[in-house]
Amino acid sequence: MKKKKVFVGLSGGVDSAVSAAILKKKNYEVVGVFIKTWHPDFLICNEEEERRDAMRVAAFLDIPFLAFDFEDVYKKEVADYMIREYKAGKTPNPDVMCNKEVKFGIFLKKALSMGADYIATGHYARVSGAGNSFSREYPASHRHHSKKYSLLRSPDNTKDQSYFLWTLKQEQLKKILFPIGHLKKTKVRKLAKKFNLPVAEKKDSQGICFLGAVDLKEFLKHYIKSKKGKVLDEKGEEIGFHDGVAFHTLGERHGFTITKKSPAGGPYYIVGKNVKKNILIASQIPPDKGGQRGVEFKKPLPTSPYQGRLKIQIENTNWITKVPNPKKTYTAQIRYHGEFLPCKVICAKSNFAQVIFEKPILVASGQSCVVYDKDICLGGGVVV
């Protein structure tokens, strides 16, 4: 029987290396692929170092190694998109777009055109076919006969990446493998050492997809001009200033200057933005906390009128396995590693939906709202 060919995205990190090793042990024909993307001149670029680590992994596993240059696609669909959205006062998620356009877009398309049966990445998420029991074992043989696929959360809550994968469609899921999706990070680290992988001791990468740990505000200032504006409290009184609404998002408590301190003491949080007037609104009531929990104040605070909304609209919706039932209660995340918020979802035509929460939430336009039915990621949309 001919082996199934898998193109594995090798980033130079531990997760993708272990993924490739697992696939080889599962008797797949594995090809390692390093993806080259765009980096601005002003950022320290570790791409060559990551590429060398990916090559070392491929050599150690004795698998072919390729490098795909997707610089133009990444620049247009991820970096330019992120800059454009922030300039409009929104809070985009570049990792969602990176997965959609690069990893499971052009990479998948090119791999299939070169004879791959699947692509694989080191994501912490699971793909399961119809009728599968959602076991912890890595799904392989049943995948070829399933008609419908589901995207599920990783059992490792601290590493789960399903939030970034809500744009995936059925035709993509049937061609995607997540070899470590059923494992916890501690187990992946142990496997890396057990396999004697050359990157076994390497630290995890952080930050924006491919760009790494960048100071987002400093990055944006190379493309968006600073524009000093007022910071107001909920009553409309001026209490400070900022350097441009584009550099701030709802819920932040850093990066702006308070010149008029409150008698209550304690920190301020951004709870509102007026993009046209270049104004930020700040509150001392922690957003998404429903009150004063976790912060000590000298005096009690009044209820803030900026504590969020019960209903939000989302656009560009994608429902992976099924459209949500408007009568059923689901949970939703509005930011990565955010709280799972009980909600109902009412879908409309033209890829729009209304999400109704049980308590008010503070959410910024441009964020991804991802809906779950227990461990199953149903899909989501972008907050209007």
C-alpha positions as CSV (number, residue, x, y, z in Angstrom):
1,M,0.0,0.0,0.0
2,K,1.4,3.4,-1.0
3,K,2.2,5.7,1.8
4,K,0.2,8.9,2.2
5,K,2.4,12.0,1.6
6,V,2.3,14.8,4.1
7,F,3.9,18.2,3.8
8,V,4.7,19.4,7.3
9,G,5.2,23.1,8.0
10,L,8.5,23.1,9.9
11,S,8.9,26.4,11.7
12,G,12.2,25.5,13.4
13,G,10.3,25.1,16.7
14,V,9.6,22.1,19.0
15,D,5.9,21.6,18.1
16,S,6.4,21.3,14.3
17,A,9.4,19.1,14.9
18,V,7.5,16.6,17.1
19,S,4.6,16.7,14.6
20,A,7.0,15.6,11.8
21,A,8.5,12.9,14.0
22,I,5.1,11.5,14.9
23,L,4.0,11.4,11.3
24,K,7.2,9.5,10.2
25,K,6.6,7.0,13.0
26,K,3.0,6.6,11.8
27,N,4.5,5.5,8.4
28,Y,3.6,8.6,6.4
29,E,5.9,9.9,3.6
30,V,6.9,13.2,5.3
31,V,8.3,16.3,3.5
32,G,9.4,19.2,5.7
33,V,8.6,22.7,4.5
34,F,9.9,26.0,5.8
35,I,7.7,29.0,5.0
36,K,9.4,32.2,4.2
37,T,7.4,35.3,4.9
38,W,7.8,39.1,5.0
39,H,9.8,41.0,7.6
40,P,10.1,44.8,7.7
41,D,13.7,46.2,7.6
42,F,13.4,47.8,11.1
43,L,12.7,44.5,12.9
44,I,15.3,42.0,14.0
45,C,14.8,39.0,11.7
46,N,15.4,35.5,13.1
47,E,14.2,33.8,9.9
48,E,17.5,32.5,8.8
49,E,18.1,31.0,12.3
50,E,14.7,29.4,12.2
51,R,15.3,28.0,8.7
52,R,18.5,26.4,9.9
53,D,16.8,24.8,12.8
54,A,14.0,23.5,10.5
55,M,16.7,22.0,8.2
56,R,18.4,20.4,11.1
57,V,15.2,18.7,12.1
58,A,14.6,17.5,8.5
59,A,18.1,16.1,8.3
60,F,17.8,14.4,11.7
61,L,14.5,12.8,10.6
62,D,15.9,12.0,7.2
63,I,13.1,13.6,5.3
64,P,13.2,15.9,2.3
65,F,13.3,19.7,3.0
66,L,11.7,22.4,0.9
67,A,11.4,26.2,1.4
68,F,8.3,28.0,0.1
69,D,8.5,31.8,-0.4
70,F,5.1,33.4,0.5
71,E,6.5,36.8,1.3
72,D,4.1,38.7,-1.1
73,V,1.0,36.9,0.2
74,Y,1.9,37.4,3.8
75,K,2.7,41.1,3.2
76,K,-0.6,41.7,1.4
77,E,-3.1,39.5,3.3
78,V,-1.6,39.7,6.9
79,A,0.7,42.7,7.4
80,D,-1.1,45.2,5.2
81,Y,-4.5,44.0,6.5
82,M,-3.4,44.4,10.1
83,I,-2.1,48.0,9.5
84,R,-5.2,49.0,7.5
85,E,-7.5,47.7,10.3
86,Y,-5.6,49.4,13.1
87,K,-5.5,52.6,11.1
88,A,-9.3,52.5,10.9
89,G,-9.5,52.2,14.7
90,K,-10.2,48.5,14.8
91,T,-8.5,45.6,16.6
92,P,-7.7,42.9,14.0
93,N,-6.3,39.4,14.6
94,P,-3.3,38.8,12.3
95,D,-2.9,35.2,13.4
96,V,-6.4,34.4,12.1
97,M,-5.5,35.9,8.7
98,C,-2.1,34.1,8.7
99,N,-3.8,30.8,9.2
100,K,-6.5,31.5,6.6
101,E,-4.3,33.0,3.8
102,V,-0.9,31.5,4.4
103,K,-0.8,28.2,6.3
104,F,-4.1,26.8,5.3
105,G,-4.4,28.9,2.1
106,I,-1.5,29.1,-0.2
107,F,0.6,26.5,1.6
108,L,-2.2,23.9,1.4
109,K,-2.9,24.7,-2.2
110,K,0.8,24.5,-3.2
111,A,1.4,21.3,-1.3
112,L,-1.6,19.6,-2.9
113,S,-0.5,20.7,-6.3
114,M,2.9,19.0,-5.6
115,G,1.3,15.7,-4.8
116,A,0.7,15.9,-1.1
117,D,-2.3,14.0,0.4
118,Y,-2.3,16.2,3.5
119,I,-0.5,19.1,5.1
120,A,0.4,19.1,8.9
121,T,1.3,21.8,11.4
122,G,2.1,21.9,15.1
123,H,-1.2,23.5,16.1
124,Y,-2.8,22.6,19.4
125,A,-6.2,21.7,18.0
126,R,-7.9,18.5,16.8
127,V,-9.7,17.5,13.6
128,S,-12.2,14.7,13.8
129,G,-14.4,13.0,11.2
130,A,-18.1,12.2,11.4
131,G,-18.9,9.2,13.6
132,N,-15.6,9.4,15.4
133,S,-15.6,9.0,19.2
134,F,-13.3,12.0,19.5
135,S,-10.7,9.8,21.2
136,R,-7.4,11.1,22.4
137,E,-5.6,8.9,19.9
138,Y,-4.2,10.5,16.8
139,P,-6.9,10.1,14.1
140,A,-5.5,8.5,10.9
141,S,-7.3,5.7,9.1
142,H,-10.9,6.9,9.7
143,R,-10.1,10.2,8.2
144,H,-10.3,9.0,4.6
145,H,-13.9,7.8,4.9
146,S,-15.6,10.6,6.9
147,K,-18.0,12.9,5.2
148,K,-18.0,15.7,7.8
149,Y,-15.2,17.0,9.9
150,S,-15.2,18.9,13.1
151,L,-12.6,21.2,14.7
152,L,-12.1,20.6,18.4
153,R,-10.2,22.3,21.2
154,S,-6.9,20.9,22.5
155,P,-7.0,19.2,25.9
156,D,-4.3,21.6,26.9
157,N,-6.3,24.7,27.8
158,T,-3.1,26.9,28.1
159,K,-2.0,26.1,24.5
160,D,-5.3,25.5,22.6
161,Q,-5.2,27.4,19.2
162,S,-8.7,26.6,17.9
163,Y,-9.6,30.2,18.4
164,F,-7.2,31.2,15.5
165,L,-8.7,28.5,13.2
166,W,-12.3,29.4,13.0
167,T,-12.1,30.3,9.2
168,L,-11.3,26.7,8.2
169,K,-13.7,24.9,5.9
170,Q,-14.6,21.3,5.3
171,E,-12.5,21.0,2.1
172,Q,-9.5,22.2,4.1
173,L,-10.1,20.1,7.2
174,K,-10.1,16.9,5.3
175,K,-6.6,17.7,4.1
176,I,-5.2,18.8,7.4
177,L,-3.4,16.8,10.2
178,F,-2.6,18.1,13.7
179,P,-0.3,15.4,15.0
180,I,0.1,17.0,18.5
181,G,-3.4,18.3,18.8
182,H,-4.5,15.6,21.3
183,L,-1.4,16.1,23.5
184,K,-0.5,18.5,26.2
185,K,2.6,20.7,25.9
186,T,4.4,18.9,28.7
187,K,4.0,15.6,26.7
188,V,5.2,17.2,23.5
189,R,8.4,18.4,25.3
190,K,8.9,14.9,26.6
191,L,8.5,13.4,23.1
192,A,11.0,15.9,21.7
193,K,13.6,14.7,24.2
194,K,12.6,11.1,23.7
195,F,13.1,11.5,19.9
196,N,16.4,13.3,20.5
197,L,15.3,16.1,18.3
198,P,17.9,18.9,17.8
199,V,15.4,21.6,18.9
200,A,14.2,19.7,22.0
201,E,15.4,22.4,24.4
202,K,14.4,25.3,22.3
203,K,12.0,27.9,23.9
204,D,8.5,28.5,22.6
205,S,8.1,31.4,20.2
206,Q,5.8,34.3,21.1
207,G,4.0,37.1,19.4
208,I,2.5,37.7,16.0
209,C,2.4,34.8,13.4
210,F,5.8,34.7,11.7
211,L,6.8,38.2,12.9
212,G,7.4,37.0,16.5
213,A,7.5,39.0,19.7
214,V,7.3,42.5,18.3
215,D,6.2,45.7,20.2
216,L,2.9,46.1,18.3
217,K,2.6,49.9,19.1
218,E,6.2,50.6,17.9
219,F,5.6,48.4,14.8
220,L,2.4,50.3,13.9
221,K,4.1,53.7,14.4
222,H,6.2,53.0,11.3
223,Y,3.0,53.0,9.2
224,I,0.6,55.1,11.2
225,K,1.3,58.7,12.2
226,S,1.0,59.6,15.9
227,K,-1.8,62.1,16.6
228,K,-2.2,63.4,20.1
229,G,-5.7,63.3,21.5
230,K,-7.8,63.6,24.6
231,V,-8.5,60.9,27.2
232,L,-12.0,61.5,28.8
233,D,-13.7,59.8,31.7
234,E,-17.3,58.5,31.5
235,K,-18.6,61.9,32.4
236,G,-16.8,63.5,29.5
237,E,-14.2,65.3,31.7
238,E,-10.7,65.4,30.3
239,I,-8.3,63.4,32.4
240,G,-5.3,62.8,30.1
241,F,-3.9,62.4,26.6
242,H,-2.8,59.7,24.2
243,D,-0.8,59.5,20.9
244,G,-3.5,58.2,18.6
245,V,-6.6,56.0,18.9
246,A,-5.1,53.6,16.3
247,F,-2.5,52.4,18.9
248,H,-5.1,51.5,21.6
249,T,-7.8,48.9,22.0
250,L,-10.6,48.4,24.5
251,G,-9.6,46.9,27.8
252,E,-6.0,48.3,27.8
253,R,-4.7,49.9,31.0
254,H,-1.3,51.0,29.7
255,G,0.1,53.3,27.0
256,F,-1.8,56.5,27.7
257,T,-1.1,59.3,30.1
258,I,-3.4,60.3,33.0
259,T,-2.9,63.9,34.2
260,K,-5.9,64.1,36.5
261,K,-6.0,61.4,39.1
262,S,-9.3,60.1,40.6
263,P,-10.0,60.3,44.3
264,A,-10.8,56.6,44.1
265,G,-7.2,55.8,43.1
266,G,-6.4,52.6,41.1
267,P,-5.8,52.1,37.3
268,Y,-7.8,53.3,34.3
269,Y,-9.0,51.1,31.5
270,I,-9.9,52.1,27.9
271,V,-13.6,51.4,27.5
272,G,-14.5,53.6,24.5
273,K,-13.0,55.0,21.3
274,N,-14.1,57.9,19.0
275,V,-12.0,57.3,15.9
276,K,-13.3,60.4,14.1
277,K,-12.6,62.8,17.0
278,N,-9.4,60.9,18.1
279,I,-10.7,60.5,21.7
280,L,-10.3,57.7,24.2
281,I,-12.7,57.1,27.1
282,A,-11.3,55.6,30.2
283,S,-12.9,54.0,33.3
284,Q,-11.6,52.7,36.6
285,I,-14.0,49.7,36.5
286,P,-12.2,46.7,35.0
287,P,-13.8,45.7,31.7
288,D,-15.4,42.2,31.6
289,K,-15.2,42.0,35.4
290,G,-18.8,43.2,36.1
291,G,-17.5,45.3,38.9
292,Q,-14.5,46.1,41.0
293,R,-13.1,42.5,41.6
294,G,-9.3,42.3,41.8
295,V,-8.6,46.0,42.2
296,E,-8.5,48.0,45.4
297,F,-9.9,51.5,45.5
298,K,-9.8,54.2,48.1
299,K,-13.5,55.0,47.5
300,P,-16.3,52.9,45.9
301,L,-16.9,53.4,42.2
302,P,-20.2,54.1,40.4
303,T,-21.5,51.7,37.8
304,S,-19.9,52.5,34.4
305,P,-22.1,53.1,31.4
306,Y,-19.2,51.7,29.2
307,Q,-19.3,48.2,30.6
308,G,-20.1,46.7,27.3
309,R,-23.0,45.3,25.2
310,L,-25.3,42.3,25.5
311,K,-25.6,42.0,21.7
312,I,-22.9,42.2,19.0
313,Q,-23.0,41.8,15.3
314,I,-20.4,39.7,13.5
315,E,-19.6,39.6,9.8
316,N,-17.7,37.3,7.4
317,T,-19.0,34.4,9.4
318,N,-17.8,30.8,8.8
319,W,-19.6,27.8,10.3
320,I,-17.4,24.7,10.1
321,T,-19.7,21.8,10.7
322,K,-23.2,23.3,11.3
323,V,-25.0,26.6,11.6
324,P,-25.7,27.4,15.3
325,N,-29.2,26.7,16.6
326,P,-30.7,30.1,17.7
327,K,-32.5,28.3,20.6
328,K,-29.4,26.7,22.0
329,T,-26.9,28.2,24.4
330,Y,-23.2,28.0,23.3
331,T,-20.0,29.7,24.6
332,A,-17.9,32.3,22.7
333,Q,-14.4,33.7,23.1
334,I,-13.8,37.2,22.0
335,R,-10.1,37.1,22.5
336,Y,-7.4,34.4,22.7
337,H,-7.4,32.8,26.1
338,G,-10.4,34.9,27.0
339,E,-13.3,33.7,29.1
340,F,-15.8,31.3,27.6
341,L,-19.0,33.4,27.6
342,P,-22.5,31.8,27.5
343,C,-24.3,33.1,24.4
344,K,-27.0,32.5,21.7
345,V,-26.3,33.0,18.0
346,I,-28.8,34.1,15.5
347,C,-27.5,33.7,11.9
348,A,-28.7,35.9,9.1
349,K,-28.1,35.8,5.4
350,S,-25.0,37.3,3.7
351,N,-22.5,35.9,6.3
352,F,-23.8,38.0,9.2
353,A,-24.9,36.9,12.7
354,Q,-26.0,38.3,16.0
355,V,-24.4,37.0,19.2
356,I,-26.4,37.6,22.4
357,F,-24.6,37.3,25.7
358,E,-25.9,36.7,29.2
359,K,-23.9,39.6,30.6
360,P,-22.5,42.8,28.9
361,I,-19.1,42.4,27.3
362,L,-16.5,45.0,26.2
363,V,-15.4,44.0,22.7
364,A,-13.7,46.0,19.9
365,S,-14.6,46.1,16.3
366,G,-12.3,43.8,14.3
367,Q,-11.9,41.1,17.0
368,S,-12.7,37.5,16.2
369,C,-15.8,36.1,18.0
370,V,-15.4,32.3,18.0
371,V,-18.3,30.1,19.0
372,Y,-18.1,26.7,20.7
373,D,-20.4,23.8,21.5
374,K,-18.5,22.3,24.4
375,D,-15.1,21.3,22.8
376,I,-16.3,21.7,19.2
377,C,-15.4,24.9,17.5
378,L,-18.4,25.8,15.4
379,G,-16.8,28.8,13.7
380,G,-17.2,32.5,14.2
381,G,-16.9,35.9,12.6
382,V,-15.4,39.4,12.9
383,V,-17.0,41.9,15.3
384,V,-18.6,44.8,13.4
